[in-house]
Amino acid sequence: MLNCRELVARSSDYIDGQLGFVQRLGVRQHLLICPHCRCFLAQLNLTREVLRQLPEAGPEGDEKLAERLARARQEAP
């Protein structure tokens, strides 16, 4: 059975459906007994869904953000 560190290492592949049957089974067995890893995986799924809903920023968006941050830094005491 997997330990917590191994689960974390495989978590992205698990969510993306890129693990084989035996590896998925190992992840699921660990999740049955480990509330901390269940919470971690739930948070990872939530983060993934939130990021999918964000609009994609083009290069000009990055530049505008950098300018805003520079102005804010200059205005800070």
C-alpha positions in Angstrom: 0.0 0.0 0.0 1.1 3.6 -0.7 2.3 5.9 2.0 1.3 9.6 2.0 4.4 10.8 0.2 3.9 8.3 -2.6 0.2 9.4 -2.9 1.2 13.0 -3.2 3.7 12.1 -5.9 1.0 10.3 -7.9 -1.9 12.6 -7.2 -1.8 14.7 -10.4 -1.6 11.6 -12.5 -4.5 10.1 -10.5 -6.6 13.1 -11.1 -5.7 13.2 -14.8 -6.6 9.6 -15.2 -3.1 8.6 -16.2 -2.5 5.8 -13.7 -2.8 2.1 -14.5 -5.3 -0.1 -12.8 -2.9 -1.3 -10.1 -1.7 2.2 -9.3 -5.2 3.6 -9.1 -6.2 0.8 -6.8 -3.2 1.6 -4.6 -4.3 5.3 -4.4 -7.9 4.3 -3.6 -6.8 1.9 -0.9 -4.7 4.6 0.7 -7.5 7.2 0.5 -9.8 4.7 2.4 -7.6 4.9 5.5 -6.1 8.4 5.3 -8.3 11.4 5.9 -5.4 13.8 5.4 -4.7 12.5 1.9 -8.5 12.6 1.1 -8.5 16.3 2.1 -5.3 16.9 0.1 -6.8 15.3 -3.0 -10.1 17.2 -2.6 -8.2 20.5 -2.3 -6.1 19.6 -5.4 -9.3 18.9 -7.3 -10.9 22.2 -6.2 -7.7 24.1 -7.1 -7.8 22.5 -10.6 -11.4 23.4 -11.1 -10.9 27.0 -10.0 -7.9 27.4 -12.3 -9.9 26.1 -15.2 -12.5 28.8 -14.7 -10.0 31.7 -14.8 -9.8 33.6 -18.1 -6.5 33.1 -19.9 -4.3 36.2 -19.8 -2.4 37.2 -22.9 1.1 38.7 -22.8 -0.4 42.2 -22.6 -2.3 41.1 -19.5 0.9 40.1 -17.8 2.5 43.4 -18.7 -0.4 45.3 -17.2 -0.2 43.3 -14.0 3.5 43.9 -13.8 2.9 47.7 -14.2 0.2 47.7 -11.5 2.5 45.9 -9.1 5.3 48.3 -9.8 3.1 51.3 -9.2 1.7 49.8 -6.0 5.3 49.1 -4.8 6.3 52.7 -5.5 3.2 54.1 -3.7 3.8 51.9 -0.6 5.3 53.7 2.4 
